[in-house]
Amino acid sequence: MASFPPRVNEKEIDGSYFAWSQGHRTVKLVPWSQCLQNFLLHGTKNVTNSSSLRLQRQNSDGGQKNKPREHIIDCGDIVWSLAFGSSVPEKQSRCVNIEWHRFRFGQDQLLLATGLNNGRIKIWDVYTGKLLLNLVDHTEVVRDLTFAPDGSLILVSASRDKTLRVWDLKDDGNMMKVLRGHQNWVYSCAFSPDSSMLCSVGASKAVVAAILV
């Protein structure tokens, strides 16, 4: 019988949300400020309040629309992977023309990608819990997801179908590339800090590196 360990992920760039799934079809999104309050109530020491300050600034700028709220998202199938993506880069973002695309991502956009048992990837608006995109191309479980750290909203997915796929969420979720090289399941993937390279790990201790730009 396959086991489904809890999947936990948090947004560290702006500290706004914490998300987890316990191997079921639902994901719980909790504002990071609420998590900090719980930590403080239980006597946790040396917890930085910078995330709370950023949240307060974000709320004053964005008004009620972007006020952090707790959400429970029903993904429709067992959740294997989670990843947060932000249009706020850690470094200078790539120049992407999104004038004619369906989605206009703001500077405070925060997305959650969920990789499912049926091979689908669903993209959610964290602030509203609304489903934005449904990416359908993998034929097996999506084991891992990672966003490029440059704010470009490039998403890479790793699957049991032995492939990695590169998606451009600023281009309505267009699939840019299929990366092949693993002979067995792909378990995880990660970007280099400058977003130019991708490393993936699969079954039989296989490690594959790819240059993306």
Solvent accessible surface area in square Angstrom, and as a share of the most:
residue,aa,sasa,rsa
1,M,241,1.08
2,A,59,0.45
3,S,87,0.56
4,F,72,0.30
5,P,74,0.46
6,P,87,0.54
7,R,70,0.26
8,V,89,0.51
9,N,44,0.23
10,E,60,0.27
11,K,11,0.05
12,E,130,0.58
13,I,62,0.32
14,D,30,0.15
15,G,4,0.03
16,S,1,0.01
17,Y,0,0.00
18,F,41,0.17
19,A,0,0.00
20,W,69,0.24
21,S,2,0.01
22,Q,116,0.52
23,G,5,0.04
24,H,117,0.52
25,R,118,0.43
26,T,56,0.32
27,V,1,0.00
28,K,63,0.27
29,L,0,0.00
30,V,8,0.05
31,P,8,0.05
32,W,37,0.13
33,S,29,0.18
34,Q,68,0.30
35,C,14,0.09
36,L,10,0.05
37,Q,110,0.49
38,N,66,0.34
39,F,85,0.36
40,L,106,0.53
41,L,146,0.72
42,H,157,0.70
43,G,52,0.50
44,T,61,0.36
45,K,169,0.71
46,N,160,0.82
47,V,43,0.25
48,T,86,0.50
49,N,97,0.50
50,S,40,0.26
51,S,7,0.05
52,S,25,0.16
53,L,94,0.47
54,R,79,0.29
55,L,6,0.03
56,Q,112,0.50
57,R,135,0.49
58,Q,27,0.12
59,N,43,0.22
60,S,89,0.58
61,D,116,0.60
62,G,30,0.29
63,G,35,0.34
64,Q,142,0.63
65,K,162,0.69
66,N,18,0.09
67,K,98,0.41
68,P,20,0.13
69,R,138,0.50
70,E,74,0.33
71,H,26,0.12
72,I,121,0.61
73,I,6,0.03
74,D,78,0.40
75,C,0,0.00
76,G,40,0.39
77,D,33,0.17
78,I,49,0.25
79,V,2,0.01
80,W,18,0.06
81,S,0,0.00
82,L,7,0.03
83,A,5,0.04
84,F,19,0.08
85,G,1,0.01
86,S,11,0.07
87,S,6,0.04
88,V,57,0.33
89,P,38,0.24
90,E,108,0.49
91,K,125,0.53
92,Q,169,0.75
93,S,37,0.24
94,R,79,0.29
95,C,139,0.83
96,V,52,0.30
97,N,110,0.56
98,I,34,0.17
99,E,91,0.41
100,W,215,0.75
101,H,45,0.20
102,R,160,0.58
103,F,42,0.18
104,R,171,0.62
105,F,20,0.08
106,G,31,0.30
107,Q,139,0.62
108,D,54,0.28
109,Q,27,0.12
110,L,1,0.00
111,L,0,0.00
112,L,0,0.00
113,A,0,0.00
114,T,0,0.00
115,G,0,0.00
116,L,1,0.00
117,N,54,0.28
118,N,75,0.39
119,G,1,0.01
120,R,92,0.34
121,I,1,0.00
122,K,32,0.14
123,I,0,0.00
124,W,18,0.06
125,D,22,0.12
126,V,0,0.00
127,Y,9,0.03
128,T,64,0.37
129,G,20,0.19
130,K,130,0.55
131,L,72,0.36
132,L,29,0.14
133,L,11,0.05
134,N,62,0.32
135,L,9,0.05
136,V,86,0.50
137,D,55,0.29
138,H,10,0.05
139,T,104,0.61
140,E,84,0.37
141,V,8,0.04
142,V,0,0.00
143,R,54,0.20
144,D,21,0.11
145,L,8,0.04
146,T,23,0.14
147,F,22,0.09
148,A,6,0.05
149,P,26,0.16
150,D,11,0.06
151,G,2,0.02
152,S,0,0.00
153,L,1,0.01
154,I,9,0.04
155,L,0,0.00
156,V,0,0.00
157,S,0,0.00
158,A,0,0.00
159,S,0,0.00
160,R,47,0.17
161,D,24,0.13
162,K,95,0.40
163,T,6,0.03
164,L,6,0.03
165,R,21,0.08
166,V,4,0.02
167,W,9,0.03
168,D,19,0.10
169,L,0,0.00
170,K,23,0.10
171,D,46,0.24
172,D,45,0.23
173,G,6,0.06
174,N,76,0.39
175,M,62,0.27
176,M,88,0.39
177,K,79,0.33
178,V,48,0.28
179,L,33,0.16
180,R,174,0.64
181,G,41,0.40
182,H,11,0.05
183,Q,140,0.62
184,N,61,0.31
185,W,107,0.38
186,V,0,0.00
187,Y,78,0.30
188,S,44,0.28
189,C,11,0.07
190,A,56,0.43
191,F,29,0.12
192,S,28,0.18
193,P,110,0.69
194,D,85,0.44
195,S,0,0.00
196,S,24,0.15
197,M,81,0.36
198,L,4,0.02
199,C,56,0.34
200,S,2,0.01
201,V,61,0.35
202,G,3,0.03
203,A,21,0.16
204,S,93,0.60
205,K,191,0.81
206,A,34,0.26
207,V,99,0.57
208,V,46,0.26
209,A,65,0.50
210,A,24,0.19
211,I,126,0.64
212,L,23,0.12
213,V,112,0.64
